[in-house]
C-alpha cells in the first residue's frame, strides 16, 4: 500500500509513501497562470510584450499545451478516486494490524509465562539438591525440619507451576529417590496435581496416596507398584496409564 501525501493530506495506495511538497503546487499554479495571462493578453488584448502572437497562432498554442494540461490534471483526478477508496483500505489494514498485534501479544505472553515457570522449576530443583547435599535430606528422620522444609517447598511449587510442569516435578522427585512407596522422604499428601500432564512419565513405585490428581492426564504413564490410595482421581483420564492396577490394588479408572 503506497501513500501519496499532497500537502498535509496523505493518500494511501500501498506501502510506499510519496510526499508532494506544497511549494511544487505553487510553482505549477504560477506557471499555468502565466500561460493563461499570456494567451488572453496576447491574442485578445494585443499585449505584444507577452510574445505569444509572434510565436504562433492561438490554435498552435492550444495544441502545444493540451498534453501538459491533461498530464497536470491527472493527479487531481486520481487523488479524488484514491481518497474515496482509502477509508475502506485503511480500515481493513487497521483491522489486520490489530489482529496481528493481539496475536503477537498472546504469543509474547505465552513465551514469558513459560520462561517464568521454567525458572521456577529450576529454582525448586536447585533447592532440593541443596537439601540433599548440604542438609542430608535423604538420611533425615520423619518429622525433621529438613523434611518439612522440602515438603512445604514442594507443595508450594505444585500450586504455582503450570499443568505441564507438574509432571516434571514428580519425575524429578522420583528420580531423586524421594517419593518411593513405603519410604517416601518428601510427603506428597494433599499435593495439588490437578490437571497434571504426566504423559510418558516413569513413576513406578511412587507414593501418591492422598494427592489431588483430579483431571490429570497420565497417558502412557508407568504406575507399576504405585500407591494411589485415597488419591482424588475425579475427572482424571487414566485409560492410557500402565498398568491399569497399582500394587496397592486400586483400579486406575475415573
N, C-alpha and C positions, 0 to 999 in steps of 0.2 A: 504494500500500500504506500503510494507516494503522496507527499503533502506539498502543495504549492501554496506559498504564502504571499499574497499581494497586500502590501502594507502591513496591517496587523491582523488580517483575516486569513487563517490557514485554509487551504483546500486539500482534502485528503484523497489521494488516488492510489496509494501503495505505501511501501516502507521508505521510499525516498522522499526527502524533504527539500523543496526548492524555494528560495526566497527571492521575490522580485522587489527590489528596493523602491521606495516611493519616489526618489529622485528620477528614476527612469520614467515613471509615469509623467512627471512634469516635463521632462525633455521631449518625450513623444508628443505631448499635448502642445507644447510651444512650436514644435516643428510643423505639425499639421495646421496650427493656427496661422503660421507664416505662409504656408502654401495657400490656404483659403483666402487670406488677405491679398496675396499677390495675384491670384486668378481674378477675384472680384474687382480689385482696384485696377488691374492692368487692362482687362477686357471690357469692363462696364463703366469705369470712371476714367479710363485712359490715363492712369498714372504710369507714366513712362519710366519712372525710377524703379518700378518693380522688375522690369526686364522680361516679363512674360510674353508680351506681344511680339517682341523682336526675336524670340527663340521658338516660335511655333504658334499654331492656331489653337483655339480653345479645345477642339476635338482631339488634337495631338496630345495636349496635356492631360485630358481625361483618360485617354488610352494608356498613357505612360503611368499615371498614378492609380489606375484601377486595381492593379495587382497589389501594390503596397497597402492600399486602403483595406482590401479584403484580408490580407495577412494580419494587419494590425487589429482587425475586428475579431479574428479567431479566438484569442484568449478570452475576450469578453463573452463570446457565445458559449465556449466550453466551460468557463467558470460558472456560469449560471446552471448548466446541467450538472456539474460536479457538486455544486452546493446543494442541489436537490437530492442527489444520491448519497451525499456524505453523511447525514444523520443516521440513516439505516446502517451504513457500513460501520460508522463509528460505534453505534450501539452493539452491533454484532461483535466487533473487535473487543469492546469493553467487556462484554459477557464472557468471551473466550479467555481474555486475560484474567478476569475474576475467577473463572473456573480453574485455570492453571495455577493461580496464586493459592487458592484454597487447597488444591491437591498437594502443592508443594509444601504448604504449611503442615498438612496432615503427615506427609512423609517425614518432614523435619522433626515433628513432634514424636513420631514413632521411633525414629533413629535415636533421638535424645533419651527417650524413655528406656529403650533397650540398652543404651550405654550406661545409664544410671543403675539399672538392675544388674548389669554385668559387674559394675564396680561394687555394688552392694554384696553380691555373691563372692567376689574375690576378697573383700574385706572380711567377710564371715569365715571363709576358709582359712585365711591367714590367722584369724583369731583362734580358731580351733587348733590349728597346727602349733600355735604358740603355747596353748594349754597342754598339748601333748608333749612338747619338747621341754618346756620350762616348768610346768606345774605337774608333770607326771599324771596326766588325766587318766591314762589307760590303767594305771595301778591304784587309782584313788578308791576310797571306800564310799559305799552308798550313803547319800546324805551329806557328803563333804561339800565344802564351799566351791571347789573347782567343778564338781559335777553340777551343782546348782547353777553356777555361772554359765556352763556350757548349755544346760537346758534352757535357761532364760534367754540366752542369745539366739538359740535355735528357734524357739517358739516365736520370738520377735521377728526374726528374718522371714520365717514362713508366712507371717501375717502381712509383711510388707512387699514381698517379692511376687512377681507375676506367676501365672499358672505354668508357663513353660519352664520356669527356673526352679520350681519346687522339686521336680524330678531330679535336677542336678544336685540339690541339697541332700536328698535321700541317697543318691548314688555316692556322693562324697562320704557321707557318714558310714554307709555300708562298706565301702572300700577301706575306710579307716578302721573298721572293726569295732565301731562304737554302738551299733544298733542290732547286734545279733540276738536272736530269741534266747531267753533264759539267762543271758549275761549282758544285757544292754547297759552301756555306760551312760549314754545320753537318753534320758527318759522322754519318749515322744507322746506320751498320753496327753490328749486334748490338743495335739498339734493340728494346725489348720492346713490340711492338704486338700481342701475342697477344690475341685476343678483341675487338680494337678495333672499335667501331661506326663505320664510315666511310660510312654511308648519305648519299647526295646530296652527298658532298664533291667539290669541283672540284680534282683533283690532276693535271691534265695536265702531262706533262713532269717529274714528280717523280722524284727519285733515291731508290729504296728497295732498292738492292742490299744483300744481306746482312742484312736486317732479319728479325725474327721476326713473321710475320703468321699464325701458326697460329691457327685458329679465328676469324679476322677475318670481319667482315660488311660487305663493300663493296657494298651494294645500291645500284644506280644511281650508283656512283662513277665519275667521269670519270678514266680512266687512260691517255688517249691520249698516246703517246710516252713513257710512263713506263718506268723501268728497274727491273725486278724480278729481275734476275739474282742467283742464289744466295740468294734470299729463301726463308724457311721458310713454306710455304703449306699444310701438312698440316691438314686439318680446316676450312680456310677455305671459306666459301660464296661463290664468285666468279661464280656463274651470272648474277648481276644486274649485274656490272661492265661498264663500257662504255669502250672497245671490248673485245672478247674477247682481243685480242693486243696486247702492248706493242710499242713501237718497236724494242726490242731483240730482238723475235721470240719472246719467251717466252709460251707459251699460258697465259692466266689461268684455269686449272682446277685442281681439287684433285688 
